Amino acid sequence: MTKVQNYKAEVVFALKGEQIILPLEVPIGSRIEDVINKSGIKDIYPSEPLNSCAVGIWGKVRERNTVIEDGDRIELYRLLHSDPKDRRRSLALLGKSMSQKRALIDLD
C-alpha cells in the first residue's frame, strides 16, 4: 500500500457574475495560506485585496494558518458593499423582491 504524499484541494473566488475554481494538489501539512499562494489566484486577480480578505473551508471562516485536509475547498470571501439581508429588508419595505431589484439597483 502506497502512502499518500499530497492532498487534493481547490481554491474558490467569486466576483459579480464570475466564479473561479482552481483545483490543485498540495503537500500534506499545507496551510490555507500555502494553498492560496500555490494556486496563483493572486496573479489572476491582482487588483483584488486577496491578502486581507477573509478565508474559509467549506463555508466556515478559518484562520490562514489552518492546516487543510484532503479534499478541502478553500474559499476567499470578498468584502460586500452592503449586507444582502439589509438589501432584502429595504426592498420589502418598498414592496419589491430580490428578483425585481436587478432592474432597480446595480448589484456589487
N, C-alpha and C positions, 0 to 999 in steps of 0.2 A: 504494500500500500504506500502510495507516494504522499508526502506531506505537502499541504497547500502552502505556496510561497507568497501569493498575492490575494488580495480581496478585490472583488468587483464592486464598483461604486459608480454613482453618477452625480453630476453637478447640474443643478437646475436654476435658471434665472428667467424671469418674465418681465417684459415691458408691456405697455399698452399695445395690444394687438400682436404681440410677438412673444414666443417662448423658445428657449433653447435647452436641450438636454444633452449633456456631454458624458457618454459612458467611458469609463477608463478602469484600468487595473492599477492598484497601489499596493505597496508593501504592507504586510501585517504590522500593526502598531502605528499606522499613519493617523495623524490628527486631522480634524476638519480643515484647518489652515493649509496643511500639506496637500490635501486633495484639491482644494481650490487653486492653489499655486500650480499644481501639476496639470490641471485641466486647461489652462490657457485662457480662461474666461476673462481675465483682466485685460488681455490683449485684444479680445473680441469686442469688449465694451470699455475702451479706455476713458470715456467721458463719464462713466458711472462711478459713484463713490463706493466701489465694492470692498475696499479695505475697512470701511467703517460701518457697513450695513450689518443688520442682524443676520444670523445664520441659524439653521436648524437641521434636524434629521427627521424626515417623515412628518413634518408639520409641528414639531416640538422644538422650540428655541433652545439652543445649546451654546456653550462657550466654544470659541475657536480652537481651544486646546483639547477638546473632547476627542478621545480615540474612537475611530469608527469601527464598525463591524462589517462583515461581508454582506454585500447587498444594500448597504445604506444609500439613501437618496439625500445628498447634501443640497439644501435649498438656501439661496441668498434672497433675503427679503428687502426689497427697496422701500424707501420711505414713501408713504402715501401723503398726498397733499391735504386730504380730508378723510375722516373716518366714514367708511361705507354705511355704517349704522346711522350716523348723523345725516347723511345724504338721504337715506330712505325715509327717515322721520320728517325731514324738510319737505320732501316730495309728497308724503302722505298728507301733510297739513295743507298742501296745495291741491289735494285730490288727484295726484299723479302717481304713477308707478315707476319702477326702475326701467321697464321696457319703454315707457313714454319719455323717460329722461334723456335718452340719447339724442333726441331731436331738439332738446332744450338746452342741455349743458354738455360741454366738451369734457369727457372723462379724462382723468390723469393716467 
